[in-house]
């Protein structure tokens, strides 16, 4: 089952204690499996996250064990619920997710999904 493990800051605090991102962006780590059996809960969570967020929504998939096409489509649908100019930013998406996004094509994902390459 897909699980949301914790919230994480996307930037280091400045000396004054504030996030270096102007909007103080935070993200969510996703772990476990995102597939047809977990889709209802995963979709409900992502849509709620998108509704509550003021800026871009960041998801870290580094701990995700498995995602199938229904999980990827759930992510794309959630991204489509964001207002114009806001993005669902994917961190560490697994190769299978990247391939499915590539197959869906730019018309399906370019407007609201971004992949950010994390440098470790």
PATOR-806034 format. One record per residue: residue number from 1; residue in three letters; chain; x, y, z of N, C-alpha, C, O in turn. Coordinates in steps of 0.2 Angstrom, whole numbers, plus 5000, padded with zeros to 4 digits. Layout:
BEGIN
<tordo nr="NUM" rest="ALA" kette="A" n_px="X" n_py="Y" n_pz="Z" ca_px="X" ca_py="Y" ca_pz="Z" c_px="X" c_py="Y" c_pz="Z" o_px="X" o_py="Y" o_pz="Z"/>
...
//
This chain:
BEGIN
<tordo nr="1" rest="UNK" kette="A" n_px="5004" n_py="4994" n_pz="5000" ca_px="5000" ca_py="5000" ca_pz="5000" c_px="5004" c_py="5006" c_pz="5000" o_px="5010" o_py="5006" o_pz="5003"/>
<tordo nr="2" rest="UNK" kette="A" n_px="5002" n_py="5011" n_pz="4996" ca_px="5006" ca_py="5018" ca_pz="4996" c_px="5005" c_py="5021" c_pz="5003" o_px="5000" o_py="5021" o_pz="5006"/>
<tordo nr="3" rest="UNK" kette="A" n_px="5010" n_py="5023" n_pz="5006" ca_px="5010" ca_py="5027" ca_pz="5012" c_px="5014" c_py="5033" c_pz="5012" o_px="5019" o_py="5034" o_pz="5008"/>
<tordo nr="4" rest="UNK" kette="A" n_px="5011" n_py="5038" n_pz="5016" ca_px="5014" ca_py="5044" ca_pz="5016" c_px="5019" c_py="5044" c_pz="5022" o_px="5016" o_py="5044" o_pz="5028"/>
<tordo nr="5" rest="UNK" kette="A" n_px="5025" n_py="5044" n_pz="5022" ca_px="5029" ca_py="5043" ca_pz="5028" c_px="5031" c_py="5050" c_pz="5032" o_px="5031" o_py="5049" o_pz="5038"/>
<tordo nr="6" rest="UNK" kette="A" n_px="5032" n_py="5055" n_pz="5029" ca_px="5033" ca_py="5061" ca_pz="5033" c_px="5033" c_py="5067" c_pz="5028" o_px="5034" o_py="5067" o_pz="5022"/>
<tordo nr="7" rest="UNK" kette="A" n_px="5033" n_py="5073" n_pz="5031" ca_px="5034" ca_py="5079" ca_pz="5027" c_px="5041" c_py="5081" c_pz="5028" o_px="5045" o_py="5080" o_pz="5033"/>
<tordo nr="8" rest="UNK" kette="A" n_px="5044" n_py="5084" n_pz="5023" ca_px="5051" ca_py="5086" ca_pz="5023" c_px="5052" c_py="5093" c_pz="5020" o_px="5049" o_py="5095" o_pz="5015"/>
<tordo nr="9" rest="UNK" kette="A" n_px="5057" n_py="5097" n_pz="5023" ca_px="5058" ca_py="5103" ca_pz="5020" c_px="5062" c_py="5102" c_pz="5014" o_px="5066" o_py="5098" o_pz="5013"/>
<tordo nr="10" rest="UNK" kette="A" n_px="5061" n_py="5106" n_pz="5009" ca_px="5064" ca_py="5106" ca_pz="5002" c_px="5070" c_py="5110" c_pz="5002" o_px="5074" o_py="5110" o_pz="4997"/>
<tordo nr="11" rest="UNK" kette="A" n_px="5071" n_py="5114" n_pz="5007" ca_px="5077" ca_py="5119" ca_pz="5007" c_px="5080" c_py="5119" c_pz="5014" o_px="5076" o_py="5118" o_pz="5019"/>
<tordo nr="12" rest="UNK" kette="A" n_px="5086" n_py="5121" n_pz="5014" ca_px="5089" ca_py="5122" ca_pz="5021" c_px="5087" c_py="5129" c_pz="5023" o_px="5086" o_py="5134" o_pz="5019"/>
<tordo nr="13" rest="UNK" kette="A" n_px="5086" n_py="5130" n_pz="5030" ca_px="5084" ca_py="5137" ca_pz="5033" c_px="5090" c_py="5142" c_pz="5032" o_px="5096" o_py="5140" o_pz="5032"/>
<tordo nr="14" rest="UNK" kette="A" n_px="5088" n_py="5148" n_pz="5030" ca_px="5093" ca_py="5153" ca_pz="5030" c_px="5096" c_py="5154" c_pz="5037" o_px="5093" o_py="5152" o_pz="5042"/>
<tordo nr="15" rest="UNK" kette="A" n_px="5101" n_py="5159" n_pz="5038" ca_px="5103" ca_py="5160" ca_pz="5045" c_px="5097" c_py="5163" c_pz="5049" o_px="5098" o_py="5163" o_pz="5056"/>
<tordo nr="16" rest="UNK" kette="A" n_px="5093" n_py="5167" n_pz="5046" ca_px="5087" ca_py="5169" ca_pz="5050" c_px="5082" c_py="5164" c_pz="5052" o_px="5077" o_py="5166" o_pz="5055"/>
<tordo nr="17" rest="UNK" kette="A" n_px="5083" n_py="5158" n_pz="5050" ca_px="5078" ca_py="5153" ca_pz="5052" c_px="5073" c_py="5151" c_pz="5047" o_px="5068" o_py="5147" o_pz="5048"/>
<tordo nr="18" rest="UNK" kette="A" n_px="5072" n_py="5155" n_pz="5041" ca_px="5067" ca_py="5154" ca_pz="5036" c_px="5070" c_py="5150" c_pz="5030" o_px="5076" o_py="5150" o_pz="5029"/>
<tordo nr="19" rest="UNK" kette="A" n_px="5065" n_py="5146" n_pz="5027" ca_px="5067" ca_py="5142" ca_pz="5021" c_px="5069" c_py="5147" c_pz="5016" o_px="5067" o_py="5153" o_pz="5015"/>
<tordo nr="20" rest="UNK" kette="A" n_px="5074" n_py="5144" n_pz="5012" ca_px="5077" ca_py="5148" ca_pz="5007" c_px="5072" c_py="5149" c_pz="5001" o_px="5072" o_py="5154" o_pz="4997"/>
<tordo nr="21" rest="UNK" kette="A" n_px="5067" n_py="5145" n_pz="5000" ca_px="5062" ca_py="5145" ca_pz="4995" c_px="5057" c_py="5151" c_pz="4997" o_px="5055" o_py="5151" o_pz="5003"/>
<tordo nr="22" rest="UNK" kette="A" n_px="5055" n_py="5155" n_pz="4993" ca_px="5051" ca_py="5161" ca_pz="4995" c_px="5044" c_py="5158" c_pz="4997" o_px="5041" o_py="5162" o_pz="5002"/>
<tordo nr="23" rest="UNK" kette="A" n_px="5042" n_py="5153" n_pz="4995" ca_px="5035" ca_py="5150" ca_pz="4997" c_px="5036" c_py="5145" c_pz="5003" o_px="5031" o_py="5143" o_pz="5005"/>
<tordo nr="24" rest="UNK" kette="A" n_px="5042" n_py="5144" n_pz="5005" ca_px="5043" ca_py="5139" ca_pz="5011" c_px="5040" c_py="5132" c_pz="5009" o_px="5037" o_py="5129" o_pz="5013"/>
<tordo nr="25" rest="UNK" kette="A" n_px="5042" n_py="5130" n_pz="5003" ca_px="5039" ca_py="5124" ca_pz="5000" c_px="5041" c_py="5118" c_pz="5005" o_px="5047" o_py="5118" o_pz="5007"/>
<tordo nr="26" rest="UNK" kette="A" n_px="5036" n_py="5114" n_pz="5006" ca_px="5038" ca_py="5107" ca_pz="5009" c_px="5035" c_py="5102" c_pz="5004" o_px="5031" o_py="5103" o_pz="5000"/>
<tordo nr="27" rest="UNK" kette="A" n_px="5037" n_py="5096" n_pz="5006" ca_px="5035" ca_py="5090" ca_pz="5002" c_px="5033" c_py="5084" c_pz="5006" o_px="5033" o_py="5085" o_pz="5012"/>
<tordo nr="28" rest="UNK" kette="A" n_px="5032" n_py="5079" n_pz="5002" ca_px="5029" ca_py="5073" ca_pz="5006" c_px="5033" c_py="5067" c_pz="5003" o_px="5034" o_py="5066" o_pz="4997"/>
<tordo nr="29" rest="UNK" kette="A" n_px="5035" n_py="5062" n_pz="5007" ca_px="5039" ca_py="5056" ca_pz="5005" c_px="5033" c_py="5051" c_pz="5004" o_px="5029" o_py="5050" o_pz="5008"/>
<tordo nr="30" rest="UNK" kette="A" n_px="5034" n_py="5047" n_pz="4998" ca_px="5029" ca_py="5042" ca_pz="4997" c_px="5033" c_py="5035" c_pz="4997" o_px="5038" o_py="5035" o_pz="4994"/>
<tordo nr="31" rest="UNK" kette="A" n_px="5030" n_py="5030" n_pz="5001" ca_px="5033" ca_py="5024" ca_pz="5001" c_px="5028" c_py="5018" c_pz="5000" o_px="5022" o_py="5020" o_pz="5000"/>
<tordo nr="32" rest="UNK" kette="A" n_px="5031" n_py="5012" n_pz="4999" ca_px="5026" ca_py="5007" ca_pz="4998" c_px="5025" c_py="5006" c_pz="4990" o_px="5029" o_py="5006" o_pz="4986"/>
<tordo nr="33" rest="UNK" kette="A" n_px="5018" n_py="5004" n_pz="4989" ca_px="5016" ca_py="5002" ca_pz="4982" c_px="5010" c_py="5007" c_pz="4980" o_px="5006" o_py="5009" o_pz="4985"/>
<tordo nr="34" rest="UNK" kette="A" n_px="5011" n_py="5010" n_pz="4974" ca_px="5005" ca_py="5014" ca_pz="4972" c_px="5003" c_py="5010" c_pz="4965" o_px="5006" o_py="5010" o_pz="4960"/>
<tordo nr="35" rest="UNK" kette="A" n_px="4997" n_py="5007" n_pz="4966" ca_px="4994" ca_py="5003" ca_pz="4961" c_px="4987" c_py="5003" c_pz="4961" o_px="4984" o_py="5007" o_pz="4965"/>
<tordo nr="36" rest="UNK" kette="A" n_px="4984" n_py="4999" n_pz="4957" ca_px="4976" ca_py="4999" ca_pz="4956" c_px="4973" c_py="4997" c_pz="4963" o_px="4968" o_py="5000" o_pz="4965"/>
<tordo nr="37" rest="UNK" kette="A" n_px="4976" n_py="4993" n_pz="4967" ca_px="4973" ca_py="4992" ca_pz="4974" c_px="4973" c_py="4997" c_pz="4979" o_px="4969" o_py="4998" o_pz="4983"/>
<tordo nr="38" rest="UNK" kette="A" n_px="4978" n_py="5002" n_pz="4978" ca_px="4979" ca_py="5007" ca_pz="4983" c_px="4977" c_py="5014" c_pz="4980" o_px="4977" o_py="5019" o_pz="4983"/>
<tordo nr="39" rest="UNK" kette="A" n_px="4975" n_py="5014" n_pz="4974" ca_px="4973" ca_py="5020" ca_pz="4970" c_px="4968" c_py="5024" c_pz="4974" o_px="4969" o_py="5030" o_pz="4974"/>
<tordo nr="40" rest="UNK" kette="A" n_px="4962" n_py="5022" n_pz="4976" ca_px="4957" ca_py="5026" ca_pz="4980" c_px="4960" c_py="5030" c_pz="4985" o_px="4959" o_py="5036" o_pz="4986"/>
<tordo nr="41" rest="UNK" kette="A" n_px="4964" n_py="5027" n_pz="4990" ca_px="4967" ca_py="5031" ca_pz="4995" c_px="4973" c_py="5035" c_pz="4993" o_px="4973" o_py="5041" o_pz="4995"/>
<tordo nr="42" rest="UNK" kette="A" n_px="4977" n_py="5033" n_pz="4988" ca_px="4982" ca_py="5037" ca_pz="4986" c_px="4979" c_py="5043" c_pz="4982" o_px="4982" o_py="5049" o_pz="4983"/>
<tordo nr="43" rest="UNK" kette="A" n_px="4974" n_py="5042" n_pz="4978" ca_px="4971" ca_py="5048" ca_pz="4975" c_px="4968" c_py="5053" c_pz="4979" o_px="4969" o_py="5059" o_pz="4979"/>
<tordo nr="44" rest="UNK" kette="A" n_px="4964" n_py="5050" n_pz="4984" ca_px="4961" ca_py="5055" ca_pz="4989" c_px="4966" c_py="5059" c_pz="4993" o_px="4965" o_py="5065" o_pz="4994"/>
<tordo nr="45" rest="UNK" kette="A" n_px="4972" n_py="5056" n_pz="4995" ca_px="4977" ca_py="5060" ca_pz="4998" c_px="4980" c_py="5065" c_pz="4994" o_px="4981" o_py="5071" o_pz="4996"/>
<tordo nr="46" rest="UNK" kette="A" n_px="4982" n_py="5063" n_pz="4987" ca_px="4985" ca_py="5068" ca_pz="4983" c_px="4981" c_py="5074" c_pz="4981" o_px="4983" o_py="5079" o_pz="4981"/>
<tordo nr="47" rest="UNK" kette="A" n_px="4974" n_py="5072" n_pz="4980" ca_px="4969" ca_py="5078" ca_pz="4979" c_px="4969" c_py="5083" c_pz="4985" o_px="4968" o_py="5089" o_pz="4984"/>
<tordo nr="48" rest="UNK" kette="A" n_px="4968" n_py="5080" n_pz="4991" ca_px="4968" ca_py="5084" ca_pz="4997" c_px="4974" c_py="5088" c_pz="4998" o_px="4974" o_py="5094" o_pz="4999"/>
<tordo nr="49" rest="UNK" kette="A" n_px="4980" n_py="5085" n_pz="4996" ca_px="4987" ca_py="5089" ca_pz="4997" c_px="4987" c_py="5094" c_pz="4992" o_px="4989" o_py="5100" o_pz="4993"/>
<tordo nr="50" rest="UNK" kette="A" n_px="4984" n_py="5093" n_pz="4986" ca_px="4984" ca_py="5098" ca_pz="4980" c_px="4979" c_py="5104" c_pz="4982" o_px="4981" o_py="5110" o_pz="4981"/>
<tordo nr="51" rest="UNK" kette="A" n_px="4974" n_py="5102" n_pz="4985" ca_px="4969" ca_py="5107" ca_pz="4987" c_px="4972" c_py="5112" c_pz="4993" o_px="4971" o_py="5118" o_pz="4993"/>
<tordo nr="52" rest="UNK" kette="A" n_px="4975" n_py="5109" n_pz="4998" ca_px="4978" ca_py="5113" ca_pz="5003" c_px="4984" c_py="5117" c_pz="5002" o_px="4985" o_py="5122" o_pz="5005"/>
<tordo nr="53" rest="UNK" kette="A" n_px="4988" n_py="5115" n_pz="4997" ca_px="4995" ca_py="5118" ca_pz="4996" c_px="4993" c_py="5125" c_pz="4993" o_px="4989" o_py="5126" o_pz="4989"/>
<tordo nr="54" rest="UNK" kette="A" n_px="4998" n_py="5129" n_pz="4994" ca_px="4997" ca_py="5136" ca_pz="4992" c_px="5002" c_py="5137" c_pz="4985" o_px="5000" o_py="5141" o_pz="4981"/>
<tordo nr="55" rest="UNK" kette="A" n_px="5007" n_py="5133" n_pz="4985" ca_px="5012" ca_py="5133" ca_pz="4979" c_px="5012" c_py="5127" c_pz="4976" o_px="5007" o_py="5123" o_pz="4976"/>
<tordo nr="56" rest="UNK" kette="A" n_px="5018" n_py="5125" n_pz="4973" ca_px="5019" ca_py="5119" ca_pz="4970" c_px="5019" c_py="5113" c_pz="4976" o_px="5020" o_py="5115" o_pz="4982"/>
<tordo nr="57" rest="UNK" kette="A" n_px="5017" n_py="5107" n_pz="4973" ca_px="5017" ca_py="5102" ca_pz="4978" c_px="5023" c_py="5097" c_pz="4976" o_px="5023" o_py="5095" o_pz="4970"/>
<tordo nr="58" rest="UNK" kette="A" n_px="5027" n_py="5095" n_pz="4981" ca_px="5033" ca_py="5091" ca_pz="4980" c_px="5032" c_py="5084" c_pz="4983" o_px="5030" o_py="5083" o_pz="4988"/>
<tordo nr="59" rest="UNK" kette="A" n_px="5033" n_py="5079" n_pz="4979" ca_px="5033" ca_py="5072" ca_pz="4981" c_px="5039" c_py="5069" c_pz="4980" o_px="5042" o_py="5069" o_pz="4974"/>
<tordo nr="60" rest="UNK" kette="A" n_px="5042" n_py="5065" n_pz="4985" ca_px="5048" ca_py="5062" ca_pz="4985" c_px="5047" c_py="5054" c_pz="4984" o_px="5044" o_py="5051" o_pz="4989"/>
<tordo nr="61" rest="UNK" kette="A" n_px="5048" n_py="5051" n_pz="4979" ca_px="5047" ca_py="5044" ca_pz="4978" c_px="5053" c_py="5040" c_pz="4979" o_px="5053" o_py="5034" o_pz="4977"/>
<tordo nr="62" rest="UNK" kette="A" n_px="5058" n_py="5042" n_pz="4982" ca_px="5064" ca_py="5038" ca_pz="4983" c_px="5063" c_py="5031" c_pz="4987" o_px="5066" o_py="5026" o_pz="4986"/>
<tordo nr="63" rest="UNK" kette="A" n_px="5058" n_py="5031" n_pz="4991" ca_px="5056" ca_py="5025" ca_pz="4995" c_px="5050" c_py="5021" c_pz="4992" o_px="5048" o_py="5017" o_pz="4996"/>
<tordo nr="64" rest="UNK" kette="A" n_px="5048" n_py="5023" n_pz="4986" ca_px="5043" ca_py="5019" ca_pz="4983" c_px="5045" c_py="5013" c_pz="4981" o_px="5050" o_py="5013" o_pz="4977"/>
<tordo nr="65" rest="UNK" kette="A" n_px="5042" n_py="5007" n_pz="4983" ca_px="5044" ca_py="5001" ca_pz="4980" c_px="5041" c_py="4999" c_pz="4973" o_px="5045" o_py="4996" o_pz="4969"/>
<tordo nr="66" rest="UNK" kette="A" n_px="5035" n_py="5001" n_pz="4972" ca_px="5032" ca_py="4999" ca_pz="4965" c_px="5027" c_py="5004" c_pz="4964" o_px="5023" o_py="5007" o_pz="4968"/>
<tordo nr="67" rest="UNK" kette="A" n_px="5026" n_py="5006" n_pz="4957" ca_px="5021" ca_py="5010" ca_pz="4955" c_px="5019" c_py="5007" c_pz="4948" o_px="5023" o_py="5006" o_pz="4944"/>
<tordo nr="68" rest="UNK" kette="A" n_px="5013" n_py="5007" n_pz="4946" ca_px="5010" ca_py="5004" ca_pz="4940" c_px="5007" c_py="5010" c_pz="4936" o_px="5007" o_py="5016" o_pz="4939"/>
<tordo nr="69" rest="UNK" kette="A" n_px="5004" n_py="5009" n_pz="4930" ca_px="5001" ca_py="5014" ca_pz="4927" c_px="4996" c_py="5018" c_pz="4930" o_px="4995" o_py="5024" o_pz="4929"/>
<tordo nr="70" rest="UNK" kette="A" n_px="4992" n_py="5014" n_pz="4934" ca_px="4986" ca_py="5017" ca_pz="4938" c_px="4989" c_py="5022" c_pz="4943" o_px="4986" o_py="5027" o_pz="4944"/>
<tordo nr="71" rest="UNK" kette="A" n_px="4995" n_py="5020" n_pz="4946" ca_px="4998" ca_py="5025" ca_pz="4951" c_px="5000" c_py="5031" c_pz="4947" o_px="4999" o_py="5037" o_pz="4950"/>
<tordo nr="72" rest="UNK" kette="A" n_px="5003" n_py="5030" n_pz="4942" ca_px="5006" ca_py="5036" ca_pz="4938" c_px="5000" c_py="5040" c_pz="4935" o_px="5000" o_py="5047" o_pz="4936"/>
<tordo nr="73" rest="UNK" kette="A" n_px="4995" n_py="5037" n_pz="4933" ca_px="4989" ca_py="5041" ca_pz="4931" c_px="4986" c_py="5045" c_pz="4937" o_px="4983" o_py="5051" o_pz="4936"/>
<tordo nr="74" rest="UNK" kette="A" n_px="4986" n_py="5042" n_pz="4942" ca_px="4983" ca_py="5045" ca_pz="4948" c_px="4987" c_py="5052" c_pz="4950" o_px="4984" o_py="5057" o_pz="4952"/>
<tordo nr="75" rest="UNK" kette="A" n_px="4994" n_py="5051" n_pz="4949" ca_px="4998" ca_py="5057" ca_pz="4950" c_px="4997" c_py="5062" c_pz="4945" o_px="4996" o_py="5068" o_pz="4947"/>
<tordo nr="76" rest="UNK" kette="A" n_px="4996" n_py="5060" n_pz="4939" ca_px="4994" ca_py="5065" ca_pz="4933" c_px="4988" c_py="5069" c_pz="4934" o_px="4987" o_py="5075" o_pz="4933"/>
<tordo nr="77" rest="UNK" kette="A" n_px="4983" n_py="5065" n_pz="4936" ca_px="4976" ca_py="5068" ca_pz="4938" c_px="4976" c_py="5073" c_pz="4943" o_px="4973" o_py="5078" o_pz="4943"/>
<tordo nr="78" rest="UNK" kette="A" n_px="4980" n_py="5071" n_pz="4949" ca_px="4981" ca_py="5075" ca_pz="4954" c_px="4984" c_py="5082" c_pz="4952" o_px="4982" o_py="5087" o_pz="4954"/>
<tordo nr="79" rest="UNK" kette="A" n_px="4989" n_py="5081" n_pz="4948" ca_px="4993" ca_py="5087" ca_pz="4945" c_px="4988" c_py="5091" c_pz="4941" o_px="4988" o_py="5098" o_pz="4941"/>
<tordo nr="80" rest="UNK" kette="A" n_px="4983" n_py="5088" n_pz="4938" ca_px="4979" ca_py="5092" ca_pz="4934" c_px="4974" c_py="5096" c_pz="4938" o_px="4970" o_py="5100" o_pz="4935"/>
<tordo nr="81" rest="UNK" kette="A" n_px="4973" n_py="5094" n_pz="4944" ca_px="4969" ca_py="5098" ca_pz="4948" c_px="4972" c_py="5105" c_pz="4951" o_px="4968" o_py="5109" o_pz="4954"/>
<tordo nr="82" rest="UNK" kette="A" n_px="4978" n_py="5106" n_pz="4950" ca_px="4981" ca_py="5112" ca_pz="4952" c_px="4980" c_py="5118" c_pz="4948" o_px="4978" o_py="5117" o_pz="4942"/>
<tordo nr="83" rest="UNK" kette="A" n_px="4979" n_py="5124" n_pz="4951" ca_px="4978" ca_py="5130" ca_pz="4947" c_px="4984" c_py="5131" c_pz="4942" o_px="4989" o_py="5128" o_pz="4943"/>
<tordo nr="84" rest="UNK" kette="A" n_px="4982" n_py="5135" n_pz="4937" ca_px="4987" ca_py="5136" ca_pz="4932" c_px="4993" c_py="5139" c_pz="4935" o_px="4993" o_py="5144" o_pz="4939"/>
<tordo nr="85" rest="UNK" kette="A" n_px="4999" n_py="5137" n_pz="4933" ca_px="5005" ca_py="5140" ca_pz="4935" c_px="5008" c_py="5136" c_pz="4941" o_px="5014" o_py="5138" o_pz="4944"/>
<tordo nr="86" rest="UNK" kette="A" n_px="5004" n_py="5131" n_pz="4944" ca_px="5007" ca_py="5127" ca_pz="4949" c_px="5009" c_py="5120" c_pz="4947" o_px="5006" o_py="5118" o_pz="4942"/>
<tordo nr="87" rest="UNK" kette="A" n_px="5013" n_py="5117" n_pz="4950" ca_px="5016" ca_py="5111" ca_pz="4948" c_px="5016" c_py="5105" c_pz="4953" o_px="5017" o_py="5107" o_pz="4959"/>
<tordo nr="88" rest="UNK" kette="A" n_px="5015" n_py="5099" n_pz="4951" ca_px="5017" ca_py="5094" ca_pz="4955" c_px="5024" c_py="5092" c_pz="4953" o_px="5025" o_py="5089" o_pz="4948"/>
<tordo nr="89" rest="UNK" kette="A" n_px="5029" n_py="5093" n_pz="4958" ca_px="5036" ca_py="5092" ca_pz="4957" c_px="5038" c_py="5085" c_pz="4959" o_px="5037" o_py="5084" o_pz="4965"/>
<tordo nr="90" rest="UNK" kette="A" n_px="5040" n_py="5081" n_pz="4955" ca_px="5042" ca_py="5074" ca_pz="4957" c_px="5049" c_py="5073" c_pz="4958" o_px="5054" o_py="5075" o_pz="4954"/>
<tordo nr="91" rest="UNK" kette="A" n_px="5051" n_py="5071" n_pz="4964" ca_px="5058" ca_py="5070" ca_pz="4966" c_px="5059" c_py="5062" c_pz="4966" o_px="5055" o_py="5059" o_pz="4969"/>
<tordo nr="92" rest="UNK" kette="A" n_px="5065" n_py="5060" n_pz="4963" ca_px="5067" ca_py="5053" ca_pz="4963" c_px="5062" c_py="5048" c_pz="4961" o_px="5061" o_py="5043" o_pz="4964"/>
<tordo nr="93" rest="UNK" kette="A" n_px="5058" n_py="5050" n_pz="4955" ca_px="5054" ca_py="5045" ca_pz="4952" c_px="5057" c_py="5039" c_pz="4950" o_px="5063" o_py="5040" o_pz="4947"/>
<tordo nr="94" rest="UNK" kette="A" n_px="5055" n_py="5033" n_pz="4951" ca_px="5058" ca_py="5027" ca_pz="4948" c_px="5058" c_py="5027" c_pz="4941" o_px="5054" o_py="5030" o_pz="4938"/>
<tordo nr="95" rest="UNK" kette="A" n_px="5062" n_py="5023" n_pz="4938" ca_px="5063" ca_py="5023" ca_pz="4931" c_px="5056" c_py="5021" c_pz="4927" o_px="5054" o_py="5023" o_pz="4922"/>
<tordo nr="96" rest="UNK" kette="A" n_px="5052" n_py="5016" n_pz="4930" ca_px="5046" ca_py="5014" ca_pz="4928" c_px="5041" c_py="5020" c_pz="4927" o_px="5037" o_py="5020" o_pz="4922"/>
<tordo nr="97" rest="UNK" kette="A" n_px="5041" n_py="5024" n_pz="4932" ca_px="5037" ca_py="5030" ca_pz="4932" c_px="5039" c_py="5035" c_pz="4927" o_px="5035" o_py="5038" o_pz="4923"/>
<tordo nr="98" rest="UNK" kette="A" n_px="5045" n_py="5036" n_pz="4926" ca_px="5048" ca_py="5040" ca_pz="4921" c_px="5046" c_py="5038" c_pz="4914" o_px="5044" o_py="5042" o_pz="4909"/>
<tordo nr="99" rest="UNK" kette="A" n_px="5046" n_py="5031" n_pz="4913" ca_px="5044" ca_py="5028" ca_pz="4906" c_px="5037" c_py="5029" c_pz="4905" o_px="5035" o_py="5030" o_pz="4899"/>
<tordo nr="100" rest="UNK" kette="A" n_px="5033" n_py="5028" n_pz="4910" ca_px="5026" ca_py="5029" ca_pz="4909" c_px="5024" c_py="5036" c_pz="4907" o_px="5020" o_py="5037" o_pz="4903"/>
<tordo nr="101" rest="UNK" kette="A" n_px="5027" n_py="5040" n_pz="4911" ca_px="5026" ca_py="5048" ca_pz="4909" c_px="5028" c_py="5049" c_pz="4902" o_px="5025" o_py="5053" o_pz="4899"/>
<tordo nr="102" rest="UNK" kette="A" n_px="5034" n_py="5046" n_pz="4900" ca_px="5036" ca_py="5047" ca_pz="4893" c_px="5031" c_py="5045" c_pz="4888" o_px="5030" o_py="5048" o_pz="4883"/>
<tordo nr="103" rest="UNK" kette="A" n_px="5028" n_py="5039" n_pz="4890" ca_px="5023" ca_py="5036" ca_pz="4885" c_px="5017" c_py="5040" c_pz="4885" o_px="5013" o_py="5040" o_pz="4880"/>
<tordo nr="104" rest="UNK" kette="A" n_px="5015" n_py="5043" n_pz="4890" ca_px="5009" ca_py="5047" ca_pz="4891" c_px="5010" c_py="5053" c_pz="4886" o_px="5005" o_py="5055" o_pz="4883"/>
<tordo nr="105" rest="UNK" kette="A" n_px="5016" n_py="5055" n_pz="4886" ca_px="5017" ca_py="5061" ca_pz="4881" c_px="5016" c_py="5068" c_pz="4885" o_px="5013" o_py="5068" o_pz="4890"/>
<tordo nr="106" rest="UNK" kette="A" n_px="5019" n_py="5073" n_pz="4881" ca_px="5019" ca_py="5079" ca_pz="4884" c_px="5012" c_py="5082" c_pz="4885" o_px="5011" o_py="5086" o_pz="4890"/>
<tordo nr="107" rest="UNK" kette="A" n_px="5008" n_py="5081" n_pz="4881" ca_px="5001" ca_py="5084" ca_pz="4881" c_px="4998" c_py="5082" c_pz="4888" o_px="4994" o_py="5085" o_pz="4891"/>
<tordo nr="108" rest="UNK" kette="A" n_px="4999" n_py="5076" n_pz="4890" ca_px="4996" ca_py="5073" ca_pz="4896" c_px="4999" c_py="5076" c_pz="4903" o_px="4996" o_py="5076" o_pz="4908"/>
<tordo nr="109" rest="UNK" kette="A" n_px="5006" n_py="5078" n_pz="4902" ca_px="5009" ca_py="5079" ca_pz="4909" c_px="5013" c_py="5086" c_pz="4909" o_px="5014" o_py="5089" o_pz="4914"/>
<tordo nr="110" rest="UNK" kette="A" n_px="5014" n_py="5089" n_pz="4903" ca_px="5019" ca_py="5095" ca_pz="4903" c_px="5016" c_py="5101" c_pz="4907" o_px="5019" o_py="5105" o_pz="4909"/>
<tordo nr="111" rest="UNK" kette="A" n_px="5009" n_py="5102" n_pz="4907" ca_px="5006" ca_py="5108" ca_pz="4909" c_px="5007" c_py="5108" c_pz="4917" o_px="5007" o_py="5113" o_pz="4920"/>
<tordo nr="112" rest="UNK" kette="A" n_px="5007" n_py="5102" n_pz="4920" ca_px="5007" ca_py="5102" ca_pz="4928" c_px="5011" c_py="5098" c_pz="4931" o_px="5011" o_py="5097" o_pz="4938"/>
<tordo nr="113" rest="UNK" kette="A" n_px="5016" n_py="5094" n_pz="4928" ca_px="5020" ca_py="5089" ca_pz="4931" c_px="5028" c_py="5091" c_pz="4929" o_px="5029" o_py="5093" o_pz="4923"/>
<tordo nr="114" rest="UNK" kette="A" n_px="5032" n_py="5092" n_pz="4934" ca_px="5039" ca_py="5093" ca_pz="4933" c_px="5043" c_py="5087" c_pz="4937" o_px="5041" o_py="5085" o_pz="4942"/>
<tordo nr="115" rest="UNK" kette="A" n_px="5048" n_py="5085" n_pz="4934" ca_px="5053" ca_py="5081" ca_pz="4937" c_px="5059" c_py="5085" c_pz="4939" o_px="5062" o_py="5088" o_pz="4935"/>
<tordo nr="116" rest="UNK" kette="A" n_px="5061" n_py="5085" n_pz="4945" ca_px="5067" ca_py="5088" ca_pz="4948" c_px="5072" c_py="5083" c_pz="4949" o_px="5071" o_py="5079" o_pz="4953"/>
<tordo nr="117" rest="UNK" kette="A" n_px="5078" n_py="5084" n_pz="4946" ca_px="5083" ca_py="5080" ca_pz="4947" c_px="5087" c_py="5082" c_pz="4954" o_px="5090" o_py="5087" o_pz="4954"/>
<tordo nr="118" rest="UNK" kette="A" n_px="5086" n_py="5077" n_pz="4959" ca_px="5090" ca_py="5079" ca_pz="4965" c_px="5097" c_py="5077" c_pz="4965" o_px="5099" o_py="5071" o_pz="4962"/>
<tordo nr="119" rest="UNK" kette="A" n_px="5101" n_py="5081" n_pz="4967" ca_px="5109" ca_py="5080" ca_pz="4967" c_px="5111" c_py="5078" c_pz="4974" o_px="5110" o_py="5082" o_pz="4978"/>
<tordo nr="120" rest="UNK" kette="A" n_px="5113" n_py="5072" n_pz="4975" ca_px="5115" ca_py="5069" ca_pz="4981" c_px="5123" c_py="5070" c_pz="4982" o_px="5125" o_py="5068" o_pz="4988"/>
//
